[in-house]
Amino acid sequence: MKKVLVVGGIGVTASLGFVGLLFVGTLAAAGSLAGGAAGGAVGLAKGAVPAQYQSLVQKWGNLCPAINPALLAAQLYQESGFNPKAQSPAAAQGIAQFIPGTWATHGIDGNKDGVRDVWDPQDAIPSAAYYDCELAKYVKDAPGDPTHNMLAAYNAGPYAVIKYGGVPPYSETQNYVKTITDLSKSFARPVTRVEPSKQAAQAIQYAQQKLGTPYLWGGTGTAEQGGRFDCSGLTQAAYRTAGIELPRVANDQYNAGPHPSRDELLPGDLVFFSDDLTNSRAIRHVGIYVGGGYMIDAPRPGAVVRFSKMDTPDYFGATRVTAAGAEALPTAPAEEQKAEEQAGEQAEEQAGEQAEEQEESPEGAADTEPGDEARREESETPEGRSDEAGGPSVSRAPTS
């Protein structure tokens, strides 16, 4: 009966009953599960670091006690979004964003090919770890947490850490330390059950109210867009009602908190899908888990916000959103978000004719109804899910 209620949940009475059960289940889980990850060796969460850099980050992230692989990954993501060609207006270069003077002093030949190349991740990632550990040595006698002091030295210089006996009273430096340490939690593989989200029920309630809303590629639910959404626009709006501001696109939303395993999912977790199960930067779809193997998502042009099955071959993983995790994520400049929206509008126009044909066909008609067969066919086909505006971008630090 529960499965029928979920699949047929577009009816108002059934929807309210189901979301009521979700509230109870979420709150009960929040009261019964233990806290976050415990100590021990730090591993990387599945796909959090692109596969071509994962072994480098895991190896060099253990270079000294002040760093760990998740912390190093958080720094690289914060600096470049794992883009080895990134270059800032201040002339910072490569995946680790070294300025030329710092590279000249601290860059190392990580791959032993006889060349120190700031544009080569095989050199730049080891150099970032080496530089962190050198800073940790400079401030090793300062009171306080060695990792916090190292990060503060990275931002404000080691003299400031020594002068103030720890993290200096600069708002920029204190924010940098907090940002990287919070962000590192989304790159770490949890070693115990992940703490439940206190905002999950509110996010689910919002998404439940949007069932039946037509999909819009690039949609964020504004009045100008007729209140329509794409996949990450829906999840962003849902968590905004709970006081959490998520990034605009799915691959960045993956970094908004720790990552529960499939058997630890709770209502409100974000669930992600990709054709490349080794790289979170390639994520192209997101939904909100509601229990029983189902999610609420905005699947593709021509469809509506709906309940869908989430256990499909393209399932990538999940994120339990936290306020601190979301706040630590960089946001795209307004002009980049606008460009993504325009790209999405163009893509939607190109897809419009195909979507209309699908809606007119028997299969397309079933897509807007709560039938089991239509849901199964769509959810089990990767092509049935459409990415948000612009798709994953890795051209800045980090991508939006």
N, C-alpha and C positions, 0 to 999 in steps of 0.2 A: 504493500500500500504506500509506503514511503516513496518508493521509486516512482510510482504513478503520480504521486503528489508533486514530486520535483519536476518531472517531465511536463506535466500538465499545469505547471504553476503560473501560467499567464493569467488565469482567472483571479479576480481580486480577492475573494474569500480564501482560496487556497494559498495565494501568495502571502497574505497576512498571517495565516496559520503557520506556513513554513518558516517565514522570517522570525516569527515568535519562537519557534523551536530552535532556530539558529542562535538567537539571543541567549536562550537558556543554556544551550550546549556550549557556547563560547564562554559565557561567564563561569559555568561550572568547571570547564577546563582551566580557565585562568586561575581559579581558586585552588585547583588540585595539583597542578604540575609544579615541578621545582624550577629554580632560577636558571640563569644562562650557563654558558660554557665554563668548565672548570679548567684548572691548569694542565700543564703537560706540553708535549711537543706540538708546535703549531703547524698544521697542514693547510693547504689551500682548498677552498670550496670548489666543488665541481665546476669547471669551465670558467671560473671567475677571472683567471688569467688566460689570454689566448694561448693555444696549445704550443705554438712555436717559442713562447717565452716561459712556459710553466717550469720546466726543469731548471732554467737559469735562476728564476726567482726563488724556487725552492732551495737550490744549492746556496746561492749567495745571500739569501735571507737569513742564513744561519752563521754568517761570518763572525759575529760577535754577540754577546749577551744582550746588548742594547736594542737589537733589531730582531725581527722574525720575518718569515716569508710573507705573512699577511700585511705586516706594516710596510714592507718594501713594495708590495703590490699596490697598497693604498697610495703611496707616494708617487709611483709611476702613473697610476690612473689620474691622480690629482694634477700631476704636472703635464701629461700629454695625452691621456686617454689611450695609452699604449700605442701611440702613433710615432714610429721611428723617424718620420719626416717632419715632425712638428717644429715650428720656429716661431718664437714670440716676437713682438715689437721691440722687446729689450734685448734681442739677439740670443736668447736662450735657445739651445739647439738639441734636437734629438728626443728620444723616448724619455730620457731623464732630465731634459731641459737644463743642461749645463751652459753657463755663460763661458765665453772663450777663456777668460782669465782663470776661472776655477778649473776648467778642463785641463789647462796647461799645467796646473799644479797637482791636481788630484786624479786626472784621467789615467786609467791603466789599460794595458793590453790584455784584456780578459781571455781572449781566445788564442793568445800566443802566436799570432801570425806576423809579428814584427811591426804592426801598425796600431797606433792608438787612434781609433776613429770614433768621433763623437756621434756619428750617424749610424754606427753599427751597434745594434742592441747587444751583440756578443761582447762588446767592450763597454758600452754605456751602462748596462744593468750591473755588471760587476763593479764598475766605477762608482755608481750610486751607493752600493752597499759599502764599498771601501771608504767613501767620503763620510757616510754616516758613522762608521766605526772610528774613523779618525776624529770626528767631532766628539764622539763619546769619550775618547781618551782625553781630549782637552778638558772636558768638564767632569771627569770621573770623581773629583774630590768635592764637587758641589753637593749640598744637601738635596734630598728629594729623590724622586724617581729617575733612574738613569736614562730611561727611554724618553721621558718628558724633557729632561735636560738636553738630550741629544737633539730632539726636534726643535727645541727653543734655540739651540745653538745654530741649527740649520737656518732658522728664520732670522734671528737677531744677532748672530755671531757669538762665539764662545766667551768673549770678554764680558758681554752683558750677563750671561748666565753666572759667571764667576763673581762679577760685581754684586749681583743681587742675591747670590746664594741659592740659585735655582731658577725656575722660569721667571723672567723679568716681568715687571708690571706694565707691559705694553699690551694693549687690547689686541693688536694684530697678532702678536706672538702667542698670546694665550689662546686666541681663537684658532691659530694654526695647529697648536698642540692638540687641542680638543678635536678639531676636524679630522686630523690624520688618525688619532687613536680611535675615534668613533667609526670612521670609515674602514679602518682595518678589520673591524668585526664582520663586515660584509664579505671580506675576502678570506676569512678563516673558516676552516671546516669545523663545525661544532663537534664537541666531544661529549656533550650531554644534551638532554632535551632543551629546546630553545624556549625561552620564556614567552608565554602567550601575549598577544597584543591586546591592549586595553581599548584600542580604537576600532577593533575589527567589526564589532556589531553595528556601529554607526555607518561604516563604509558599506557593509552588506545592505543595510536598510536603504541607503541611497541608491545603490545599484538595483535593488529589487524594485524600486519605484520607477526605474527607467526601462523595465521590461517592455518590449514591443516598440521601442524607439528605433526609427530607421538608422542604419549605419551611414556615416559620412567620413570619408577618408580625410584626415586632418581635422576632424571635428572635436571640439572641446566643450560642447554643450552651450555655446553662447546663443543669445537671442538671434543674432545675425545668421547663425547656422541652423536656426530652427530647433535648437535644443538637441541636436544630433551629435553623435560621438564616433570616433574610431576606438580601437581597443585600448590604447594607453590614455586617450582622452577621458574615457569612462573611469578607469582606475584612478587617474589623477583627480578627477572631480569627486569621486567617492571618498577618497581619503582627505580631500580638502575640507569636506563637511565635518570631518573628525579632527580638524586642526593640524593636519600634516600636509605639507606641500611637497609633492613628488615631482621629479623631473618630467619633462614632456614626453619622452619616448621610452619604449619598453626596455631597451638594453641598458639604459641608465637606471630605470626603476628597479632592476635586478639588484642593484647595489644599495638599496635603501634599508637593509637590515640583514640579520643572519639567515641561514638557509636550512630550514627543517627538511628532514628526509621525507620520502613519500608516505611512509607509515606514521609519520608524526604530524601530518597536515592538520590544521585547524581552520574552521570557517574564518574568512578574512585574509588568509594568506594569499599573496599574489602567486599565480602559477604561470610559467613561461614556456614558450615553444620556439623551436629553431630547427633549421635543416642541418646545422652544424652543432652537434652536441658536445663539442670540445671548447667552444668559444662563446662567452656571454655577450661579446660585442656583436655577434651575428643573430641574436634573438630578434624575432620579428612579430611575436604575438604575446599578449598577456590577458589573463582573466582573473576574476576574484573567486577563490574556492569557497563553496558553500556547504560542503559535506557530501558524503555518499558517492564520491567520485565525480561530482558535478561542479561546474563553475558558472558564473554569470559573465558573459563576454559580449563584445561587439565584433562579430566574426569577419565580415567582409562586405563589399558593396553589394546591394541588392538584398541583404539580410537585415535582421533587426536584433536589438539587444535581447538576449535569450539565455536559457539554461542550456549548457552543452556538456557532453562528457569530456573529461580531461585526460583520461588514460589512453593516449594515442602514441604512435611511434615517434612523433616529433616533440614529445614532452621533454623539456630541458631540466626544469627544477623549480624551486619555490623560494619565496622570500617572505619572512615575517617582518612586516614594516614596523620600524621604530621611529619615534620623533627625532631622536639623536642621529640615527642613520640617514634619514631623509635630509635633515638639516646640513649634514656634512657634505652632501653631494653638490658639486658645482652646478650652476644653472646656465643655460645658453643665453647669450645676449638676445634682446628683443628682436633685432634684425634677423638673426638666424632662425628664430622661431617663426617669424613671418615668412621667410624664404621656404621653410619646410611646409607651412600651410599652403603657400602658393603651389609648391611642387605637388602636394597632395591633391589640390583642386584640379590640376592638369591631369594627374593620373586618374582621378575619379572620372573626369570627362571621357578619357580614353576607354575606361572600363564600363562606362555607362551603357553603351549599346549591348555589350555582352551580358551585363547584369539584367537588362530588360528582357533579353532573350531567355535567360534562366528563369526569370519570374513568370514568363508566359508559358514555359514548358511545364509538364507535370512535375518534374523534379523541383523546378524553381518554385512552383506553387506550394509544394510540400515544405520548402524551406521556411516559409512564414507560418507554418502550422506546427503544433507540438507533437508531431508524429515521431515515433522511435526510429523508423528507418531513415528518415531525412536527417535526423541528428547523427545517427551512427555513420552514415555515409560522409557527411561533412566533417565530423570531428576526427575521423580516422584518415582523412586525406589531407596531407600538409598543404596542398594547393588551395584547400577550402578556407584557410585562414589568411587574412591579409594584414600586412604590416601597416603601422601608422605612417603618417606623412613623412616622406623623405627616406624612410628606412634607416637602418643603422648607419651613422656617419662617424668617421674616425679622423676628421680633418682638423680638429682643434683639441684643446686641453681642458677638460675632456670633452668627448662628443656629446651632442644633445640628442 
